[in-house]
Amino acid sequence: MEEKSLLRLALICSLVGIIALFFISENMEISEKNIYEISKDNIGEDVRIKGIVSKSTDKGKIILLDIIQPETITVVLFKDSDFNISPETKVEITGEIDEFNGKMEIIGNEVKILN
């Protein structure tokens, strides 16, 4: 093949791949779960939960939030700036399910404060 033909083929394949990724990402949605539905079978899954902050503990580079629905789960947030959530705040957390010391927890990626 000529150099121009290879360049055109590479460009077309790149564009098709980018368009395919765009449509796939638009159709992906993180499922919302209740805390009682989270088990060891879900480790590594991305999840979204809603609840009320019962306790917030600042440990320097991480913040631990206890979220209640009526069940309780700990959410670990790695902070890169000043971040303050007070108890009784309603939040939506998106993150990955993990286990630490035999307890289920969520490694938080995104926190939204709800009204």
RAPE-V806483 format. One record per residue. RES is the residue in one small letter. PHI is phi as a letter, one per 20 degrees, with the letter a starting at -180 (* if undefined). D_LAST is the distance of its C-alpha to the last C-alpha in Angstrom with 1 decimal. Layout:
BEGIN
res:RES phi:PHI d_last:D_LAST
res:RES phi:PHI d_last:D_LAST
END
This chain:
BEGIN
res:m phi:* d_last:61.3
res:e phi:f d_last:61.3
res:e phi:f d_last:58.8
res:k phi:f d_last:57.3
res:s phi:f d_last:56.7
res:l phi:f d_last:55.0
res:l phi:f d_last:52.8
res:r phi:f d_last:51.8
res:l phi:f d_last:51.2
res:a phi:f d_last:48.9
res:l phi:f d_last:47.0
res:i phi:f d_last:46.5
res:c phi:f d_last:45.4
res:s phi:f d_last:42.9
res:l phi:f d_last:41.4
res:v phi:f d_last:41.3
res:g phi:f d_last:39.6
res:i phi:f d_last:36.9
res:i phi:f d_last:36.3
res:a phi:f d_last:36.2
res:l phi:f d_last:33.7
res:f phi:f d_last:31.4
res:f phi:f d_last:31.5
res:i phi:f d_last:31.1
res:s phi:f d_last:28.0
res:e phi:f d_last:26.4
res:n phi:e d_last:27.0
res:m phi:e d_last:25.8
res:e phi:b d_last:22.5
res:i phi:e d_last:21.2
res:s phi:f d_last:20.9
res:e phi:e d_last:18.0
res:k phi:c d_last:19.5
res:n phi:e d_last:19.0
res:i phi:f d_last:20.3
res:y phi:f d_last:23.3
res:e phi:e d_last:24.4
res:i phi:e d_last:24.8
res:s phi:c d_last:28.5
res:k phi:f d_last:31.2
res:d phi:f d_last:32.0
res:n phi:e d_last:28.7
res:i phi:g d_last:29.5
res:g phi:n d_last:29.2
res:e phi:f d_last:26.8
res:d phi:e d_last:23.6
res:v phi:b d_last:20.6
res:r phi:c d_last:16.9
res:i phi:c d_last:15.1
res:k phi:c d_last:11.7
res:g phi:a d_last:11.6
res:i phi:d d_last:11.0
res:v phi:f d_last:13.0
res:s phi:e d_last:16.0
res:k phi:b d_last:18.1
res:s phi:c d_last:18.3
res:t phi:c d_last:21.9
res:d phi:e d_last:23.1
res:k phi:d d_last:26.5
res:g phi:n d_last:27.4
res:k phi:e d_last:27.0
res:i phi:c d_last:24.5
res:i phi:c d_last:21.5
res:l phi:d d_last:21.2
res:l phi:d d_last:17.9
res:d phi:e d_last:18.4
res:i phi:d d_last:15.7
res:i phi:d d_last:16.1
res:q phi:d d_last:15.6
res:p phi:d d_last:18.5
res:e phi:f d_last:20.6
res:t phi:c d_last:20.2
res:i phi:b d_last:20.7
res:t phi:e d_last:21.1
res:v phi:d d_last:19.7
res:v phi:d d_last:22.0
res:l phi:d d_last:20.8
res:f phi:e d_last:23.5
res:k phi:d d_last:22.6
res:d phi:c d_last:24.4
res:s phi:b d_last:22.8
res:d phi:f d_last:21.1
res:f phi:b d_last:17.9
res:n phi:b d_last:16.1
res:i phi:c d_last:13.3
res:s phi:e d_last:13.6
res:p phi:g d_last:13.8
res:e phi:m d_last:11.2
res:t phi:e d_last:8.4
res:k phi:e d_last:6.8
res:v phi:c d_last:8.4
res:e phi:c d_last:10.5
res:i phi:d d_last:14.0
res:t phi:d d_last:17.0
res:g phi:a d_last:20.4
res:e phi:d d_last:23.8
res:i phi:f d_last:25.0
res:d phi:b d_last:27.6
res:e phi:c d_last:29.7
res:f phi:b d_last:30.6
res:n phi:l d_last:33.1
res:g phi:m d_last:32.9
res:k phi:d d_last:29.1
res:m phi:f d_last:26.7
res:e phi:b d_last:24.1
res:i phi:c d_last:22.0
res:i phi:e d_last:22.9
res:g phi:f d_last:19.6
res:n phi:d d_last:20.0
res:e phi:b d_last:16.4
res:v phi:c d_last:13.1
res:k phi:d d_last:9.8
res:i phi:e d_last:6.8
res:l phi:e d_last:3.8
res:n phi:e d_last:0.0
END
